[in-house]
Every structure is written in C-alpha cells, then in structure tokens.
Amino acid sequence: MSAAELEKSKEQLAELLEK
C-alpha cells in the first residue's frame, strides 16, 4: 500500500464519520 492510497482511505473514512 502506498502512502497516497493510505491518505485517500483516511479521507474517505473521515467523510463517512462526518455524516
């Protein structure tokens, strides 16, 4: 897993938590 992929996953998780 690349750092970019990890960051993208983190962003998606944050979006889900925001809802």
C-alpha positions in Angstrom: 0.0 0.0 0.0 1.4 3.4 -0.9 1.2 6.5 1.3 -1.1 8.1 -1.3 -3.5 5.2 -1.1 -3.5 5.4 2.7 -4.2 9.1 2.7 -7.1 8.6 0.3 -8.5 5.9 2.5 -8.2 8.2 5.5 -10.0 11.0 3.7 -12.9 8.6 2.8 -13.1 7.4 6.4 -13.3 11.0 7.7 -16.1 11.7 5.2 -18.1 8.7 6.5 -17.5 9.7 10.1 -18.7 13.3 9.4 -22.1 12.1 8.2 
